[in-house]
Amino acid sequence: MEAAPIKKCFSMVFVVFVLVGIFTLNGANAAGECPNSTPDMEAMKLIPCASAVQDPNSAVSGGCCAQVKKIGQNPKCLCAVLLSNMAKAAGVKPEIAVTIPKRCNLTDRPVGYKCGAYTLP
């Protein structure tokens, strides 16, 4: 009787590893925009930005600004993250997301950087 819960647990762990593998492989095909990571994995770090990427009038938290500043050191990576599959699945609105560096008052933000169909203000 104890074998069933162990088997179920093993199956769930296997599914998690498969999903992580898929995200890693998808990111690896993205030409390495984010060193040592994938855009999808970096997008997970932007959870503090959840409301700010959907509502342009929402306050941007300090935690969100800290992560955007860190990722934004590499504009190519920031763009890839904002347009990633993970961001899309989370309901990120790219036209609003690109405004976050400005809303965080980041002075070293890449103003005018083209991010797909969007331009960072």
C-alpha positions in Angstrom: 0.0 0.0 0.0 2.9 2.4 0.6 4.2 1.9 -2.9 1.4 4.1 -4.4 2.3 7.3 -2.6 6.0 6.8 -3.4 5.2 6.2 -7.1 3.0 9.3 -7.2 5.7 11.4 -5.6 8.3 10.0 -8.1 6.0 10.8 -11.0 5.5 14.4 -9.8 9.3 14.9 -9.4 9.8 13.5 -12.9 7.2 16.0 -14.3 9.0 18.9 -12.6 12.3 17.8 -14.1 10.8 17.5 -17.6 9.3 21.0 -17.3 12.5 22.5 -16.2 14.3 20.7 -19.0 11.8 22.1 -21.6 12.2 25.6 -20.3 16.0 25.3 -20.3 16.1 23.9 -23.8 13.7 26.6 -25.1 15.9 29.3 -23.5 19.1 27.7 -24.9 17.7 28.3 -28.4 17.2 32.0 -27.6 20.8 32.8 -28.6 22.0 33.2 -25.0 20.5 36.6 -24.3 20.9 36.0 -20.5 24.3 34.7 -19.4 24.1 31.7 -17.2 20.3 31.5 -17.4 17.4 31.5 -19.7 14.8 34.3 -20.2 12.1 32.0 -18.8 14.2 31.4 -15.6 15.0 35.1 -15.3 11.3 35.9 -15.7 10.6 34.0 -12.5 12.7 36.6 -10.6 10.2 39.2 -11.7 7.3 37.9 -9.6 7.4 41.1 -7.4 6.5 43.0 -10.6 3.2 41.0 -11.1 0.8 43.9 -10.8 3.1 46.5 -12.3 3.4 44.6 -15.6 -0.4 44.6 -16.1 -1.4 48.1 -14.9 0.6 51.2 -15.9 -0.9 53.0 -12.8 0.2 50.4 -10.3 3.0 51.2 -7.9 6.2 49.4 -8.7 7.7 47.7 -5.6 11.3 48.1 -4.5 11.7 44.3 -5.0 10.6 44.6 -8.6 12.9 47.6 -9.2 15.9 45.8 -7.7 15.3 42.8 -10.1 14.7 45.0 -13.1 17.9 46.9 -12.4 19.8 43.7 -12.1 18.4 42.1 -15.2 18.5 45.5 -17.1 22.3 45.6 -16.9 22.0 43.6 -20.0 19.2 45.2 -22.2 19.2 42.2 -24.5 18.4 39.9 -21.6 15.8 42.3 -20.2 14.0 42.3 -23.5 14.1 38.6 -23.8 12.7 38.2 -20.3 9.8 40.7 -21.0 8.9 38.9 -24.2 9.6 35.3 -22.9 7.2 32.4 -23.0 7.0 32.5 -19.2 6.1 36.2 -19.2 3.4 35.6 -21.8 2.0 32.7 -19.8 1.9 34.9 -16.7 -0.2 37.5 -18.5 2.6 40.2 -18.8 1.6 43.0 -21.1 4.8 43.9 -22.9 3.7 47.4 -23.8 3.4 48.1 -20.0 6.3 45.9 -18.9 8.8 48.0 -21.0 7.8 51.1 -18.9 9.0 49.6 -15.6 12.6 50.7 -15.8 11.4 54.3 -16.2 8.7 53.9 -13.5 11.5 52.7 -11.2 13.4 55.9 -12.0 16.4 53.9 -13.1 18.8 56.5 -14.5 21.0 54.0 -16.3 18.1 52.3 -18.2 18.6 51.7 -21.9 16.3 54.5 -23.2 15.3 54.0 -26.8 16.3 50.3 -26.8 14.2 48.3 -29.3 12.5 45.4 -27.6 10.7 43.5 -30.3 7.8 45.8 -31.4 8.3 48.0 -28.3 10.8 50.7 -27.4 12.0 51.3 -23.8 11.1 54.8 -22.7 
